[in-house]
Amino acid sequence: MPPKEILMIAPHPFLSNRGSPLNTFNKMKTLSMLGHNVTLLTYPEGTDIQGFRIIRVPLIPFFKNIPIGPSIHKILYDFLLLIEGLSIIRKKRFDVIHSHEIDGAIVGAILKKVCNRAIGYKPMLYYDMHSLLSEQMRNKNYKINFLLDNILNYIEFFAYRNSDRLLMISPSFVNRLMEFNQNEKALFLPDIPALKEELVDPETYEYLKNKIKHKIVFLYMGNIENYQGVYLLLEAFKIVERSGYDTGLVIVGGTKEEIKNLEKAVNKYGLARVYLFSQQPLEKMPAFLKLSDIAVSPRLRGTNIPYKIYPYMRMGKPIIATDIPAHNLILENNKNALLCELDPVNMGNKMLLLLQDDSIRKSIGNGARDLFEKNFSSEIYRDKLENLYR
C-alpha cells in the first residue's frame, strides 16, 4: 500500500485529555504506523507530540481556554483553520483531507472544492463524525427553532454531501445519515484507548493509594458538562455513602471552576468520601483506572458513545451506565454492564448491588473486557483504518 499524504483537520485543542482530541491522536498515531504522512492542522491550544507534524493557527487575544461544543471561540478559530488550510493546500498536494467534527468537515469541504477547481488536484474528504450537530446544540441548551433547525440541516447536508467517507463513532449516526440519503458512505469506526493500560505512572498511583483508602472505589472520568450527569452521580452516591459501606467516589476531569462548583454540591449533599480532581495529563489516567474497582458513566442523553467507555472495558472494570443510546448501543445489561435509569435512587441501588456482590462485579468486568477484545481492540481498529486508506 503506497503511503498517502494526509491533511488532518482537528478543530479542538490538541492534544488534551478530552474525547475528540484523543480520537484525533489515535487516528494520527495509527495512520503514521501504517506508513502514511500526516500533517495536522489544529487550534493553538494543546500539547505538541514529538514525531508528529502539527501546524497551529495563531492564538487570538481574549479567546483562550476554548470550550467544548459550539462557541464563538470555535467560529473564530475555524475561520483561521480555513485561511491556514488554503495556504497549506497550495504548497503541497494531499491525497486525503481527514476532517474531525462538523466544523472540521466544513473547512475540509471548502478546501476540497478549492483543490478541485482552482489548484487542479482532487483529494478525498473523510469526515470523522464525533457527534451530531443537533445533539451538540441541545447539550449546550440552545433552543432550536424552525429557522435554526433548517440552518443546522443545511450545514450537516453540506458536510455529508461533500465527503467521500463518513466515519462514525456510534452506529446510531447512520439513522441521521439516512435522512440525507448519505448512509452508503458510512463506516463505523469506534474509539480506542489512547494509552496502553500497563503504562501506570507509579508516583501518581502511590499518591492516590495513600490519599484514597477505601475497600471499593467508584470512578468517573471525563468532562463535567451538564449532559454528562455528574450531579446525578453525586445524588446517587449519597445513597451509597449513607449505607455504611467502606467506599469512595473519585471524579476526574473538568476545569478548576467546574471542580469548585462540584465541591459546593458535595458539601450541600453532606458527602465525605468524594475525591475531586481537575483534568489530568493523559499519562496519569491509567493510575486512576488501576486504583478504581467500579467505573461509572452517568450521561443524561446523546447517541455518541463516550470515549471513557473503552478504557473502562479494556481494563475489565465493572461498569454502571445510564440506559441511553450512547451506552446501550454497545453495552448489554447484566452481561457487560449494569444499565440504570436516569434516577439517583435506581443508580444508587445499582452501585449498592455491585458493592454487595463480588461475583456480579467479576462477571460484569469480565464481560466488559471480553466485549472490548472481540470488537474494539487496537488490532481491529488498525485493520479498519488500513482498509479505508488502501
C-alpha atoms as one frame of an Amber mdcrd trajectory, in Angstrom:
protein
   0.000   0.000   0.000   1.693   3.240  -1.109   1.862   5.912   1.606  -0.679
   8.704   1.350  -0.279  12.379   2.102  -2.993  13.277   4.622  -4.086  16.700
   5.799  -5.877  16.138   9.091  -8.049  18.968  10.411  -8.761  18.976  14.154
 -10.967  21.843  15.411 -10.159  21.373  19.094  -7.226  21.826  21.492  -4.745
  19.102  20.534  -3.508  17.254  22.456  -5.711  17.495  25.511  -7.342  14.861
  27.666 -10.778  15.028  26.038 -12.606  12.559  23.823 -12.283  14.323  20.458
  -8.572  15.181  20.752  -7.866  11.608  21.863  -9.788  10.323  18.833  -7.591
  12.520  16.626  -4.458  11.286  18.397  -5.406   7.645  17.790  -6.000   8.314
  14.089  -2.692  10.168  13.675  -0.727   7.540  15.573  -2.244   4.583  13.717
  -2.010   6.153  10.252   1.622   7.070  10.899   2.340   3.489  11.993   0.778
   2.317   8.722   3.329   4.417   6.842   1.197   7.411   5.860   2.370  11.014
   6.157   0.010  13.071   8.318   0.011  16.856   8.626  -2.246  18.064  11.441
  -3.900  21.490  11.250  -5.359  22.436  14.617  -6.088  25.074  17.247  -3.347
  26.983  19.112  -4.004  25.351  22.484  -2.848  21.876  23.441   0.340  19.845
  23.822   2.676  19.064  20.935   3.504  15.401  20.307   7.044  14.516  19.314
   7.287  12.971  15.846   4.028  14.475  14.528   3.864  17.388  12.079   1.493
  19.860  13.721   0.540  23.264  12.296  -1.313  25.539  14.706  -3.319  28.640
  13.910  -2.351  31.706  15.979  -3.879  32.397  19.376  -6.465  35.173  19.382
  -6.147  37.537  22.378  -9.028  37.205  24.880 -10.164  33.907  23.281  -8.256
  31.373  25.353  -9.471  28.159  27.052 -11.538  27.007  24.081 -14.693  25.322
  25.452 -16.309  22.063  24.417 -19.100  22.355  21.845 -20.362  25.280  19.735
 -19.000  28.692  20.753 -17.792  31.993  19.362 -14.261  30.755  20.097 -14.674
  27.868  17.664 -16.178  30.041  14.930 -13.182  32.387  15.052 -10.605  29.619
  15.168 -12.367  27.654  12.410 -12.035  30.701  10.163  -8.298  30.698  10.888
  -8.171  26.959  10.106  -9.689  27.713   6.707  -7.220  30.536   5.972  -4.242
  28.428   7.014  -5.621  25.408   5.148  -5.858  27.395   1.918  -2.170  28.217
   2.247  -1.198  24.612   3.010  -3.000  23.023   0.046  -1.261  25.414  -2.357
   2.167  24.396  -1.100   1.598  20.634  -1.012  -0.680  18.083  -2.648  -2.693
  15.800  -0.400  -4.381  12.501  -1.222  -6.873  12.774   1.650  -8.292  15.582
   3.764  -9.315  13.891   7.015 -11.587  16.256   8.952 -12.733  15.796  12.532
 -16.101  17.094  13.775 -18.686  19.063  11.801 -16.715  22.316  11.664 -13.611
  20.463  10.509 -15.729  18.841   7.778 -16.991  22.251   6.595 -13.416  23.550
   6.390 -12.353  20.332   4.658 -15.192  20.518   2.131 -14.215  24.072   1.147
 -10.557  23.086   0.818 -11.549  20.099  -1.326 -13.537  22.365  -3.651 -10.599
  24.780  -3.961  -8.260  21.885  -4.769 -10.660  20.643  -7.446 -11.468  23.950
  -9.102  -8.514  26.256  -8.537  -5.406  24.171  -7.887  -6.003  21.169 -10.107
  -5.994  18.049  -7.958  -8.742  16.016  -6.320  -8.210  14.875  -2.738 -10.677
  12.598  -0.966 -12.550  14.004   2.025 -13.134  11.817   5.078 -15.447  13.297
   7.706 -14.775  11.871  11.173 -18.135  12.221  12.944 -17.636  12.558  16.695
 -21.218  13.665  17.338 -24.322  15.091  15.671 -24.627  18.850  15.344 -28.196
  18.925  16.653 -27.124  16.984  19.772 -24.222  19.361  20.350 -26.617  22.301
  20.303 -29.029  20.623  22.717 -26.187  19.649  25.055 -25.348  23.353  25.254
 -29.039  24.074  25.975 -29.565  26.121  22.812 -33.218  26.471  21.841 -33.659
  25.160  18.303 -36.473  26.931  16.456 -37.646  26.309  12.891 -35.124  28.683
  11.312 -32.155  27.382  13.291 -33.182  23.796  12.598 -33.122  24.461   8.851
 -29.725  26.132   9.088 -28.327  23.172  11.025 -29.753  20.744   8.479 -28.121
  22.655   5.631 -24.749  22.671   7.396 -24.968  18.934   8.021 -26.011  18.155
   4.452 -23.180  20.267   3.045 -20.668  18.272   5.114 -22.205  14.878   4.258
 -22.669  15.565   0.551 -19.097  16.740   0.005 -17.494  13.904   1.968 -16.332
  10.700   0.315 -16.489   8.657   3.528 -18.287   9.268   6.824 -16.579   7.714
   9.851 -18.984   7.206  12.748 -18.011   6.690  16.392 -21.580   5.487  17.007
 -23.625   3.125  14.809 -26.726   5.218  15.547 -25.388   8.048  13.373 -26.423
   6.044  10.325 -30.057   6.882  11.115 -29.268  10.576  10.715 -27.318   9.928
   7.511 -30.303   8.047   6.054 -32.393  11.211   6.396 -29.995  12.838   3.915
 -29.555   9.723   1.747 -25.849   9.626   2.639 -25.705   6.365   4.603 -23.869
   4.454   1.843 -20.725   6.428   2.746 -20.812   5.372   6.405 -18.218   3.320
   8.273 -18.497   2.516  11.988 -15.060   3.241  13.440 -15.302   3.454  17.237
 -12.698   4.965  19.551  -9.964   3.014  21.288  -7.965   3.933  24.421  -5.112
   6.303  23.613  -2.650   4.669  26.017  -1.711   1.126  26.924  -3.246   0.099
  30.221   0.043  -1.084  31.728   1.644   2.355  31.493   0.717   3.308  35.053
   2.619   6.274  36.473   3.967   4.857  39.789   4.224   8.237  41.519   0.605
   9.124  40.726  -0.616   5.684  41.759   1.203   5.791  45.108  -0.209   9.263
  45.778  -3.751   8.061  45.055  -3.334   4.909  47.179  -2.201   6.957  50.153
  -4.966   9.534  49.728  -7.928   7.280  48.902  -8.106   4.346  51.286 -11.395
   2.543  50.775 -12.299  -1.070  50.160 -14.201  -0.216  46.959 -13.594   2.869
  44.791 -16.006   4.158  42.152 -14.548   6.203  39.271 -15.918   8.777  36.863
 -13.534  10.355  34.364 -14.435  12.881  31.704 -15.643  16.434  31.311 -18.175
  17.992  33.687 -20.613  19.373  31.114 -24.230  19.164  32.339 -25.198  16.403
  29.904 -22.557  14.106  31.454 -24.749  13.605  34.537 -22.074  14.100  37.196
 -24.535  15.774  39.560 -26.862  12.782  39.137 -23.918  10.601  40.155 -23.362
  12.680  43.296 -27.011  12.251  44.295 -26.745   8.502  43.733 -23.551   8.279
  45.770 -25.324   9.999  48.645 -27.407   6.824  48.947 -24.280   4.654  48.780
 -22.366   6.636  51.368 -25.256   6.524  53.828 -25.378   2.718  53.516 -22.229
   2.456  55.627 -20.049   0.584  53.128 -16.360   1.469  53.045 -16.394   3.088
  49.625 -15.262   6.269  47.890 -16.065   8.107  44.679 -13.325   9.618  42.502
 -14.269  12.188  39.857 -11.545  13.233  37.410 -11.988  15.916  34.781 -13.276
  19.395  34.169 -11.849  22.835  34.722 -10.846  24.225  38.100 -14.001  26.349
  38.092 -16.173  23.294  37.403 -14.446  21.439  40.250 -15.249  24.340  42.588
 -18.922  24.032  41.638 -18.782  20.288  42.289 -17.234  20.936  45.701 -20.238
  23.107  46.557 -22.587  20.263  45.558 -20.550  17.746  47.584 -20.838  19.978
  50.643 -24.527  20.563  50.024 -25.195  16.801  49.935 -23.047  16.257  53.039
 -20.724  13.810  51.267 -17.451  12.943  52.983 -15.905  10.371  50.640 -15.879
  12.118  47.266 -12.479  12.965  45.773 -12.377  15.614  43.044  -9.560  16.131
  40.548  -9.482  18.628  37.705  -8.455  17.476  34.224  -5.252  15.436  34.413
  -2.500  14.785  31.871  -3.259  11.786  29.687  -0.338   9.762  31.043  -1.749
   9.915  34.586  -5.155   8.423  33.764  -4.131   4.730  33.918  -3.234   5.244
  37.580  -6.793   6.383  38.331  -8.169   3.394  36.420  -5.917   0.965  38.279
  -6.980   2.396  41.636 -10.698   2.054  40.874 -12.895  -1.011  41.328 -16.080
   0.131  39.546 -16.455   2.640  36.704 -19.484   4.866  36.131 -20.820   6.718
  33.082 -23.897   8.720  34.181 -24.512  10.572  30.894 -28.041  12.012  30.607
 -28.582  11.986  26.826 -26.937  11.513  23.452 -26.071   8.821  20.937 -22.293
   9.247  20.593 -20.523   6.569  22.611 -18.403   8.161  25.378 -14.658   7.734
  24.923 -14.317   6.745  28.595 -16.223   3.501  27.981 -13.334   1.973  26.016
 -10.584   2.199  28.666 -13.184   1.096  31.233 -13.858  -2.033  29.168 -10.253
  -2.794  28.294  -9.231  -2.804  31.948 -12.130  -5.113  32.792 -13.883  -2.659
  35.076 -17.482  -3.471  36.030 -19.447  -0.582  34.517 -22.587   1.186  35.696
 -24.061   3.313  32.898 -27.329   5.063  32.229 -29.688   3.249  29.868 -29.463
   5.674  26.935 -28.398   5.056  23.294 -24.876   6.361  23.982 -24.426   3.289
  26.193 -26.947   0.620  25.216 -25.835   0.632  21.582 -22.812  -1.426  22.644
 -23.377  -2.377  26.298 -25.788  -5.135  27.335 -27.437  -5.027  30.730 -26.321
  -7.720  33.205 -23.771  -9.054  30.691 -21.041  -6.418  30.358 -22.588  -3.528
  32.316 -25.346  -2.639  34.736 -27.628  -0.163  32.979 -29.663   2.146  35.170
 -32.443   4.683  34.843 -31.871   8.431  34.875 -32.746   8.395  38.536 -30.431
   8.736  41.559 -32.247   6.046  43.542 -32.020   3.493  40.734 -28.382   4.359
  40.065 -27.591   4.216  43.794 -29.198   0.791  44.054 -27.081  -0.495  41.136
 -23.981   0.823  42.879 -25.007  -0.939  46.091 -25.611  -4.177  44.184 -22.042
  -4.194  42.893 -20.741  -3.315  46.355 -22.587  -6.236  47.905 -21.955  -8.954
  45.314 -18.368  -9.700  44.320 -19.461 -12.396  41.841 -21.562  -9.897  39.874
 -18.644  -7.434  39.873 -16.348 -10.071  38.415 -18.913 -11.256  35.880 -19.692
  -7.750  34.603 -15.996  -6.810  34.496 -15.050  -9.944  32.580 -17.938  -9.345
  30.189 -16.726  -5.806  29.536 -13.181  -6.945  28.792 -14.454  -9.729  26.531
 -16.628  -7.253  24.599 -13.636  -4.969  24.093 -11.272  -7.691  22.915 -13.772
  -9.106  20.423 -14.953  -5.819  18.943 -12.817  -2.813  19.878  -9.183  -3.874
  20.130  -6.350  -1.818  18.655  -5.806  -4.556  16.053  -9.397  -4.313  14.810
  -9.107  -0.516  14.774  -5.862  -0.625  12.793  -7.297  -3.054  10.236 -10.337
  -0.833   9.630  -8.138   2.216   9.076  -5.803   0.255   6.849  -8.686  -0.900
   4.642 -10.092   2.630   4.499  -6.797   4.054   3.269  -5.988   1.383   0.669
